[in-house]
């Protein structure tokens, strides 16, 4: 690895944890709530004396939850790029949000089905969980269809 990359990753991990702060909890407490990782493990991700790195799924989750592209900005800077917000009305932001919503909702449907089918018996409660997950997916797909309908030819 290039010199200086590990300290950059460590300082970026510390910044990402700090960006997760919400009223009533510190950044590490919020990260623990979101991910289930222990406070000690979260500390090691940002600690220069430890080789532990923040898992990629945590990086993505924190950037999405905080809506602060801490890691993305650091990676862009390493390659001579700069992140800029998508212009309001550009359409790209809505479509990206739609893609994330659809992916999350589809995952929830799969999880609901998997949980229900795990023991071979689908209970009324599990059936209702599946229905709720499917409604969220249908809502996400409907929103995406409306957003796509607003695009002109050649966009997106």
C-alpha positions, 0 to 999 in steps of 0.5 A: 500500500502507498505510504500514508494510505493507512493513516488516511483510512484511519482518520477517515474512519474516525470522521465517518464515526463522528459524522454519525452523531445524532441527538442523544448519542455519540458517534460511536454509540450510534454506530454500535446501534446501527451495526451491532459492532462493539465499542472496542471494535469501533475504536480499533477502526480509527485507532492508529495502533490497530490494523483493523479496518472498518468493513465496507458495509459499515462504510456504505451504511454510515455514508448513507445514514449520515448523508456525508460522503466522508470516505467517498470524498477521501477516495476522490481526492486520492485520484485527483477528483472532487465530489460535488452535490447533484444539482437540484432538479438534475434527476440523478439524485432522485434516480439514485435514491430510487435505486437504493430504495428499490434495492433495500425493499427487494432485500426486505421482501427476500428476508421476509420470505426467507424467515417465513420459510426457514422452519417450513411453516408460514405463520399469520404474522410472517404472512403479514410481514411479507405483505408489508415488505411487498407493499414497500417494494411496490411503493418504491417501484411506483415512485421510480416509475414516476421519476423516470416518466419525468425524464426526457429522451437521452437522460438517465 
